[in-house]
Amino acid sequence: MRSIKYIVFDFDGTIADTIEPAFNIFNSIAAEYNFQPITKEDREEIRMGKPKDFLKKYEISEFKLLLILLRVRKEMGKRILEIKPVKGIRESLHEIKKSEFRLGILTSNAKSNVELFLRNSELKDITDFIYSGKSLFGKHIVMKRLFDREKINPGEIIYVGDEIRDIEASRNAGVKVIAVSWGLSSRKLLESAEPDQIADTPKDLMQCIQRILILPEVPAHNTD
Ligand SMILES: [Mg+2]
């Protein structure tokens, strides 16, 4: 049996229902950047992982997109008290915590935002740690920084996230990963990146963890 001690969550889209508010903020400021508002069909394309098609369609440079995303993040920070937890996640987090796993959050969002959100969502004492960090070289670098700080062995962790890059970062860091299909990326897209498990509702999380616990230990294969 695997010795998993930590369940570490991504924040945006996984615990906090930030996807819809982010699109709404994007649309409310789009005109300032000479952008068209994002339509429902666009959202589907983004969920299917075709952001490049989307950028081409609206002739948006990646640099300009980065600028507007930074602004969306800033606006979201101002509205953090309006952000709700994903339906059912509160119960699942409590269930996981009761099973004596240590529970953490690893996010590129500001720690103060996450703390404010948790306090506002009756989840104040749910986490053992919140780690906020960014790296130009990817989320796996941030994961490794966290492991150093908390003295965690990657084999003791399951990471839970809603995006392809969460799956890739976990793979790079030697961590088991559960992808959740209620966030930014569609289930089909997540499947293509082959996470260890996929949860379609927060209720599935505990079962996904159990399944990973009984997976046979195999030596990590070299992906180079
Ligand atoms: Mg996310």
py3Dmol code that shows the C-alpha trace and the ligand (Angstrom):
import py3Dmol

protein = """\
ATOM      1  CA  MET A   1       0.000   0.000   0.000  1.00  0.00           C
ATOM      2  CA  ARG A   2       1.272   3.405  -0.945  1.00  0.00           C
ATOM      3  CA  SER A   3       2.051   5.784   1.919  1.00  0.00           C
ATOM      4  CA  ILE A   4       0.248   8.944   0.948  1.00  0.00           C
ATOM      5  CA  LYS A   5       0.315  11.568   3.704  1.00  0.00           C
ATOM      6  CA  TYR A   6      -0.631  14.756   1.899  1.00  0.00           C
ATOM      7  CA  ILE A   7      -3.497  15.737  -0.371  1.00  0.00           C
ATOM      8  CA  VAL A   8      -2.568  19.045  -1.981  1.00  0.00           C
ATOM      9  CA  PHE A   9      -5.093  21.086  -3.919  1.00  0.00           C
ATOM     10  CA  ASP A  10      -4.906  23.668  -6.631  1.00  0.00           C
ATOM     11  CA  PHE A  11      -7.123  26.649  -5.718  1.00  0.00           C
ATOM     12  CA  ASP A  12      -8.667  28.360  -8.777  1.00  0.00           C
ATOM     13  CA  GLY A  13     -11.223  26.168 -10.505  1.00  0.00           C
ATOM     14  CA  THR A  14     -10.584  23.240  -8.154  1.00  0.00           C
ATOM     15  CA  ILE A  15     -11.702  24.529  -4.734  1.00  0.00           C
ATOM     16  CA  ALA A  16     -12.919  28.015  -5.643  1.00  0.00           C
ATOM     17  CA  ASP A  17     -15.506  28.443  -8.345  1.00  0.00           C
ATOM     18  CA  THR A  18     -13.508  31.115 -10.154  1.00  0.00           C
ATOM     19  CA  ILE A  19     -14.001  30.112 -13.799  1.00  0.00           C
ATOM     20  CA  GLU A  20     -17.347  31.823 -14.420  1.00  0.00           C
ATOM     21  CA  PRO A  21     -16.385  34.994 -12.485  1.00  0.00           C
ATOM     22  CA  ALA A  22     -13.086  35.162 -14.425  1.00  0.00           C
ATOM     23  CA  PHE A  23     -14.911  35.040 -17.772  1.00  0.00           C
ATOM     24  CA  ASN A  24     -17.350  37.685 -16.547  1.00  0.00           C
ATOM     25  CA  ILE A  25     -14.532  39.987 -15.451  1.00  0.00           C
ATOM     26  CA  PHE A  26     -12.759  39.407 -18.780  1.00  0.00           C
ATOM     27  CA  ASN A  27     -15.873  40.464 -20.641  1.00  0.00           C
ATOM     28  CA  SER A  28     -16.468  43.505 -18.457  1.00  0.00           C
ATOM     29  CA  ILE A  29     -12.987  44.893 -19.241  1.00  0.00           C
ATOM     30  CA  ALA A  30     -12.572  43.506 -22.790  1.00  0.00           C
ATOM     31  CA  ALA A  31     -13.508  46.794 -24.474  1.00  0.00           C
ATOM     32  CA  GLU A  32     -10.682  48.639 -22.670  1.00  0.00           C
ATOM     33  CA  TYR A  33      -8.236  46.351 -24.461  1.00  0.00           C
ATOM     34  CA  ASN A  34     -10.095  46.386 -27.782  1.00  0.00           C
ATOM     35  CA  PHE A  35     -11.105  42.770 -27.280  1.00  0.00           C
ATOM     36  CA  GLN A  36     -14.379  41.149 -28.209  1.00  0.00           C
ATOM     37  CA  PRO A  37     -16.251  39.639 -25.278  1.00  0.00           C
ATOM     38  CA  ILE A  38     -15.866  35.861 -24.954  1.00  0.00           C
ATOM     39  CA  THR A  39     -18.922  33.981 -26.203  1.00  0.00           C
ATOM     40  CA  LYS A  40     -20.323  30.724 -24.849  1.00  0.00           C
ATOM     41  CA  GLU A  41     -18.811  28.863 -27.820  1.00  0.00           C
ATOM     42  CA  ASP A  42     -15.406  30.419 -27.074  1.00  0.00           C
ATOM     43  CA  ARG A  43     -15.626  29.132 -23.519  1.00  0.00           C
ATOM     44  CA  GLU A  44     -16.159  25.624 -24.834  1.00  0.00           C
ATOM     45  CA  GLU A  45     -13.128  25.989 -27.108  1.00  0.00           C
ATOM     46  CA  ILE A  46     -11.016  27.129 -24.199  1.00  0.00           C
ATOM     47  CA  ARG A  47     -12.262  24.179 -22.133  1.00  0.00           C
ATOM     48  CA  MET A  48     -11.302  21.890 -25.001  1.00  0.00           C
ATOM     49  CA  GLY A  49      -7.783  23.248 -24.830  1.00  0.00           C
ATOM     50  CA  LYS A  50      -7.657  25.247 -27.999  1.00  0.00           C
ATOM     51  CA  PRO A  51      -6.586  28.618 -26.653  1.00  0.00           C
ATOM     52  CA  LYS A  52      -4.370  29.141 -29.710  1.00  0.00           C
ATOM     53  CA  ASP A  53      -7.402  28.939 -32.029  1.00  0.00           C
ATOM     54  CA  PHE A  54      -9.109  31.438 -29.807  1.00  0.00           C
ATOM     55  CA  LEU A  55      -6.177  33.865 -29.899  1.00  0.00           C
ATOM     56  CA  LYS A  56      -6.013  33.576 -33.696  1.00  0.00           C
ATOM     57  CA  LYS A  57      -9.720  34.137 -34.115  1.00  0.00           C
ATOM     58  CA  TYR A  58      -9.572  37.441 -32.278  1.00  0.00           C
ATOM     59  CA  GLU A  59      -6.031  38.352 -33.380  1.00  0.00           C
ATOM     60  CA  ILE A  60      -4.832  38.623 -29.788  1.00  0.00           C
ATOM     61  CA  SER A  61      -1.098  38.394 -29.142  1.00  0.00           C
ATOM     62  CA  GLU A  62       0.047  36.187 -26.283  1.00  0.00           C
ATOM     63  CA  PHE A  63       1.600  39.237 -24.662  1.00  0.00           C
ATOM     64  CA  LYS A  64      -1.661  41.157 -24.754  1.00  0.00           C
ATOM     65  CA  LEU A  65      -3.482  38.165 -23.356  1.00  0.00           C
ATOM     66  CA  LEU A  66      -1.011  38.039 -20.482  1.00  0.00           C
ATOM     67  CA  LEU A  67      -1.725  41.706 -19.733  1.00  0.00           C
ATOM     68  CA  ILE A  68      -5.469  41.184 -19.590  1.00  0.00           C
ATOM     69  CA  LEU A  69      -5.092  38.016 -17.507  1.00  0.00           C
ATOM     70  CA  LEU A  70      -3.035  39.932 -14.951  1.00  0.00           C
ATOM     71  CA  ARG A  71      -5.795  42.516 -14.818  1.00  0.00           C
ATOM     72  CA  VAL A  72      -8.474  39.803 -14.435  1.00  0.00           C
ATOM     73  CA  ARG A  73      -6.494  38.402 -11.516  1.00  0.00           C
ATOM     74  CA  LYS A  74      -6.289  41.847  -9.889  1.00  0.00           C
ATOM     75  CA  GLU A  75     -10.036  42.403 -10.291  1.00  0.00           C
ATOM     76  CA  MET A  76     -10.719  38.913  -8.954  1.00  0.00           C
ATOM     77  CA  GLY A  77      -8.651  39.719  -5.879  1.00  0.00           C
ATOM     78  CA  LYS A  78     -10.912  42.695  -5.200  1.00  0.00           C
ATOM     79  CA  ARG A  79     -13.965  40.445  -5.443  1.00  0.00           C
ATOM     80  CA  ILE A  80     -12.624  37.453  -3.546  1.00  0.00           C
ATOM     81  CA  LEU A  81     -15.456  37.662  -1.006  1.00  0.00           C
ATOM     82  CA  GLU A  82     -17.965  37.087  -3.824  1.00  0.00           C
ATOM     83  CA  ILE A  83     -16.258  33.855  -4.908  1.00  0.00           C
ATOM     84  CA  LYS A  84     -18.012  30.671  -3.803  1.00  0.00           C
ATOM     85  CA  PRO A  85     -16.581  27.216  -3.165  1.00  0.00           C
ATOM     86  CA  VAL A  86     -17.264  24.596  -5.841  1.00  0.00           C
ATOM     87  CA  LYS A  87     -20.533  22.865  -4.901  1.00  0.00           C
ATOM     88  CA  GLY A  88     -19.806  19.914  -2.611  1.00  0.00           C
ATOM     89  CA  ILE A  89     -16.089  20.637  -2.171  1.00  0.00           C
ATOM     90  CA  ARG A  90     -16.495  21.781   1.435  1.00  0.00           C
ATOM     91  CA  GLU A  91     -17.927  18.416   2.485  1.00  0.00           C
ATOM     92  CA  SER A  92     -15.228  16.529   0.559  1.00  0.00           C
ATOM     93  CA  LEU A  93     -12.412  18.555   2.117  1.00  0.00           C
ATOM     94  CA  HIS A  94     -13.774  17.815   5.587  1.00  0.00           C
ATOM     95  CA  GLU A  95     -14.070  14.118   4.726  1.00  0.00           C
ATOM     96  CA  ILE A  96     -10.458  13.987   3.485  1.00  0.00           C
ATOM     97  CA  LYS A  97      -9.246  15.849   6.553  1.00  0.00           C
ATOM     98  CA  LYS A  98     -11.075  13.417   8.822  1.00  0.00           C
ATOM     99  CA  SER A  99      -9.203  10.555   7.167  1.00  0.00           C
ATOM    100  CA  GLU A 100      -6.058  12.007   8.728  1.00  0.00           C
ATOM    101  CA  PHE A 101      -4.388  13.205   5.570  1.00  0.00           C
ATOM    102  CA  ARG A 102      -2.588  16.504   5.818  1.00  0.00           C
ATOM    103  CA  LEU A 103      -4.288  18.955   3.541  1.00  0.00           C
ATOM    104  CA  GLY A 104      -2.542  21.696   1.605  1.00  0.00           C
ATOM    105  CA  ILE A 105      -3.157  24.243  -1.122  1.00  0.00           C
ATOM    106  CA  LEU A 106      -0.567  25.050  -3.755  1.00  0.00           C
ATOM    107  CA  THR A 107      -1.548  27.965  -5.932  1.00  0.00           C
ATOM    108  CA  SER A 108      -0.272  30.823  -8.020  1.00  0.00           C
ATOM    109  CA  ASN A 109      -3.003  32.978  -6.487  1.00  0.00           C
ATOM    110  CA  ALA A 110      -2.091  35.268  -3.562  1.00  0.00           C
ATOM    111  CA  LYS A 111      -2.021  33.585  -0.169  1.00  0.00           C
ATOM    112  CA  SER A 112      -4.058  36.440   1.324  1.00  0.00           C
ATOM    113  CA  ASN A 113      -6.830  35.809  -1.239  1.00  0.00           C
ATOM    114  CA  VAL A 114      -6.932  32.118  -0.407  1.00  0.00           C
ATOM    115  CA  GLU A 115      -7.028  32.805   3.343  1.00  0.00           C
ATOM    116  CA  LEU A 116      -9.818  35.337   2.929  1.00  0.00           C
ATOM    117  CA  PHE A 117     -11.786  32.916   0.788  1.00  0.00           C
ATOM    118  CA  LEU A 118     -11.381  30.043   3.267  1.00  0.00           C
ATOM    119  CA  ARG A 119     -12.473  32.194   6.189  1.00  0.00           C
ATOM    120  CA  ASN A 120     -15.480  33.366   4.230  1.00  0.00           C
ATOM    121  CA  SER A 121     -16.430  29.816   3.197  1.00  0.00           C
ATOM    122  CA  GLU A 122     -16.426  28.101   6.594  1.00  0.00           C
ATOM    123  CA  LEU A 123     -13.140  26.402   5.697  1.00  0.00           C
ATOM    124  CA  LYS A 124     -10.899  28.437   7.953  1.00  0.00           C
ATOM    125  CA  ASP A 125      -8.977  25.611   9.626  1.00  0.00           C
ATOM    126  CA  ILE A 126      -9.136  23.051   6.841  1.00  0.00           C
ATOM    127  CA  THR A 127      -5.566  23.394   5.561  1.00  0.00           C
ATOM    128  CA  ASP A 128      -2.254  22.499   7.170  1.00  0.00           C
ATOM    129  CA  PHE A 129      -0.473  24.799   4.747  1.00  0.00           C
ATOM    130  CA  ILE A 130      -1.091  27.202   1.895  1.00  0.00           C
ATOM    131  CA  TYR A 131       1.792  27.639  -0.502  1.00  0.00           C
ATOM    132  CA  SER A 132       1.684  30.408  -3.061  1.00  0.00           C
ATOM    133  CA  GLY A 133       4.286  30.571  -5.771  1.00  0.00           C
ATOM    134  CA  LYS A 134       5.003  31.178  -9.424  1.00  0.00           C
ATOM    135  CA  SER A 135       7.753  30.088 -11.734  1.00  0.00           C
ATOM    136  CA  LEU A 136       8.380  30.924 -15.358  1.00  0.00           C
ATOM    137  CA  PHE A 137       9.580  27.350 -15.726  1.00  0.00           C
ATOM    138  CA  GLY A 138       6.363  25.717 -14.628  1.00  0.00           C
ATOM    139  CA  LYS A 139       4.317  24.617 -11.661  1.00  0.00           C
ATOM    140  CA  HIS A 140       6.549  21.600 -10.985  1.00  0.00           C
ATOM    141  CA  ILE A 141       9.308  24.002  -9.889  1.00  0.00           C
ATOM    142  CA  VAL A 142       6.876  25.539  -7.394  1.00  0.00           C
ATOM    143  CA  MET A 143       5.975  22.034  -6.224  1.00  0.00           C
ATOM    144  CA  LYS A 144       9.625  21.215  -5.631  1.00  0.00           C
ATOM    145  CA  ARG A 145      10.057  24.411  -3.601  1.00  0.00           C
ATOM    146  CA  LEU A 146       7.097  23.366  -1.465  1.00  0.00           C
ATOM    147  CA  PHE A 147       8.561  19.877  -0.928  1.00  0.00           C
ATOM    148  CA  ASP A 148      11.826  21.412   0.247  1.00  0.00           C
ATOM    149  CA  ARG A 149      10.082  23.764   2.637  1.00  0.00           C
ATOM    150  CA  GLU A 150       7.746  21.179   4.155  1.00  0.00           C
ATOM    151  CA  LYS A 151      10.293  18.343   3.902  1.00  0.00           C
ATOM    152  CA  ILE A 152       7.895  16.276   1.817  1.00  0.00           C
ATOM    153  CA  ASN A 153       8.820  13.291  -0.291  1.00  0.00           C
ATOM    154  CA  PRO A 154       6.989  13.533  -3.696  1.00  0.00           C
ATOM    155  CA  GLY A 155       5.838   9.928  -3.245  1.00  0.00           C
ATOM    156  CA  GLU A 156       3.777  10.993  -0.210  1.00  0.00           C
ATOM    157  CA  ILE A 157       1.586  13.402  -2.165  1.00  0.00           C
ATOM    158  CA  ILE A 158      -1.500  13.384  -4.297  1.00  0.00           C
ATOM    159  CA  TYR A 159      -2.086  16.638  -6.162  1.00  0.00           C
ATOM    160  CA  VAL A 160      -5.603  17.659  -7.194  1.00  0.00           C
ATOM    161  CA  GLY A 161      -6.013  20.158 -10.028  1.00  0.00           C
ATOM    162  CA  ASP A 162      -8.259  21.201 -12.904  1.00  0.00           C
ATOM    163  CA  GLU A 163      -5.813  21.925 -15.719  1.00  0.00           C
ATOM    164  CA  ILE A 164      -3.491  20.071 -18.058  1.00  0.00           C
ATOM    165  CA  ARG A 165      -0.537  21.934 -16.568  1.00  0.00           C
ATOM    166  CA  ASP A 166      -1.474  20.534 -13.134  1.00  0.00           C
ATOM    167  CA  ILE A 167      -1.201  17.033 -14.555  1.00  0.00           C
ATOM    168  CA  GLU A 168       2.079  17.784 -16.331  1.00  0.00           C
ATOM    169  CA  ALA A 169       3.600  19.497 -13.299  1.00  0.00           C
ATOM    170  CA  SER A 170       2.706  16.542 -11.084  1.00  0.00           C
ATOM    171  CA  ARG A 171       4.225  14.148 -13.576  1.00  0.00           C
ATOM    172  CA  ASN A 172       7.427  16.215 -13.712  1.00  0.00           C
ATOM    173  CA  ALA A 173       7.613  16.370  -9.933  1.00  0.00           C
ATOM    174  CA  GLY A 174       6.971  12.631  -9.493  1.00  0.00           C
ATOM    175  CA  VAL A 175       3.589  13.156  -7.829  1.00  0.00           C
ATOM    176  CA  LYS A 176       0.332  11.227  -8.254  1.00  0.00           C
ATOM    177  CA  VAL A 177      -2.434  13.410  -9.631  1.00  0.00           C
ATOM    178  CA  ILE A 178      -6.225  13.560  -9.626  1.00  0.00           C
ATOM    179  CA  ALA A 179      -7.701  15.787 -12.338  1.00  0.00           C
ATOM    180  CA  VAL A 180     -11.097  17.343 -11.648  1.00  0.00           C
ATOM    181  CA  SER A 181     -13.440  17.898 -14.578  1.00  0.00           C
ATOM    182  CA  TRP A 182     -15.478  20.745 -13.030  1.00  0.00           C
ATOM    183  CA  GLY A 183     -12.793  23.386 -13.620  1.00  0.00           C
ATOM    184  CA  LEU A 184     -11.237  25.046 -16.637  1.00  0.00           C
ATOM    185  CA  SER A 185     -10.451  22.003 -18.798  1.00  0.00           C
ATOM    186  CA  SER A 186     -12.953  19.564 -20.275  1.00  0.00           C
ATOM    187  CA  ARG A 187     -12.895  15.903 -19.258  1.00  0.00           C
ATOM    188  CA  LYS A 188     -11.763  14.890 -22.732  1.00  0.00           C
ATOM    189  CA  LEU A 189      -8.800  17.211 -22.584  1.00  0.00           C
ATOM    190  CA  LEU A 190      -7.838  15.986 -19.109  1.00  0.00           C
ATOM    191  CA  GLU A 191      -8.075  12.369 -20.259  1.00  0.00           C
ATOM    192  CA  SER A 192      -5.607  13.092 -23.046  1.00  0.00           C
ATOM    193  CA  ALA A 193      -2.966  14.002 -20.436  1.00  0.00           C
ATOM    194  CA  GLU A 194      -3.510  10.711 -18.564  1.00  0.00           C
ATOM    195  CA  PRO A 195      -3.873  11.713 -14.917  1.00  0.00           C
ATOM    196  CA  ASP A 196      -3.877   8.870 -12.372  1.00  0.00           C
ATOM    197  CA  GLN A 197      -7.563   9.496 -11.677  1.00  0.00           C
ATOM    198  CA  ILE A 198     -10.336  11.845 -12.833  1.00  0.00           C
ATOM    199  CA  ALA A 199     -12.985  13.136 -10.425  1.00  0.00           C
ATOM    200  CA  ASP A 200     -16.223  14.397 -11.974  1.00  0.00           C
ATOM    201  CA  THR A 201     -17.690  15.633  -8.698  1.00  0.00           C
ATOM    202  CA  PRO A 202     -16.117  16.482  -5.338  1.00  0.00           C
ATOM    203  CA  LYS A 203     -17.873  13.382  -3.980  1.00  0.00           C
ATOM    204  CA  ASP A 204     -15.616  11.215  -6.199  1.00  0.00           C
ATOM    205  CA  LEU A 205     -12.433  12.539  -4.620  1.00  0.00           C
ATOM    206  CA  MET A 206     -12.226  10.142  -1.687  1.00  0.00           C
ATOM    207  CA  GLN A 207     -12.735   7.177  -3.994  1.00  0.00           C
ATOM    208  CA  CYS A 208     -10.031   8.448  -6.369  1.00  0.00           C
ATOM    209  CA  ILE A 209      -7.641   8.740  -3.415  1.00  0.00           C
ATOM    210  CA  GLN A 210      -8.471   5.179  -2.331  1.00  0.00           C
ATOM    211  CA  ARG A 211      -7.807   3.898  -5.844  1.00  0.00           C
ATOM    212  CA  ILE A 212      -4.397   5.578  -5.937  1.00  0.00           C
ATOM    213  CA  LEU A 213      -3.567   4.113  -2.519  1.00  0.00           C
ATOM    214  CA  ILE A 214      -3.984   0.588  -3.836  1.00  0.00           C
ATOM    215  CA  LEU A 215      -2.152   1.147  -7.142  1.00  0.00           C
ATOM    216  CA  PRO A 216       0.897  -1.080  -7.374  1.00  0.00           C
ATOM    217  CA  GLU A 217       4.225   0.707  -6.918  1.00  0.00           C
ATOM    218  CA  VAL A 218       6.030   0.909 -10.248  1.00  0.00           C
ATOM    219  CA  PRO A 219       9.345   2.623 -10.844  1.00  0.00           C
ATOM    220  CA  ALA A 220       8.822   6.092 -12.356  1.00  0.00           C
ATOM    221  CA  HIS A 221       9.496   5.923 -16.080  1.00  0.00           C
ATOM    222  CA  ASN A 222      11.792   8.388 -17.700  1.00  0.00           C
ATOM    223  CA  THR A 223       9.822  10.812 -19.883  1.00  0.00           C
ATOM    224  CA  ASP A 224      12.863  12.398 -21.553  1.00  0.00           C
TER     225      ASP A 224
END
"""
ligand_1 = """\
1
MG
Mg -6.838 25.711 -11.395
"""
view = py3Dmol.view(width=600, height=400)
view.addModel(protein, "pdb")
view.setStyle({"model": 0}, {"cartoon": {"style": "trace"}})
view.addModel(ligand_1, "xyz")
view.setStyle({"model": 1}, {"stick": {}})
view.zoomTo()
view.show()
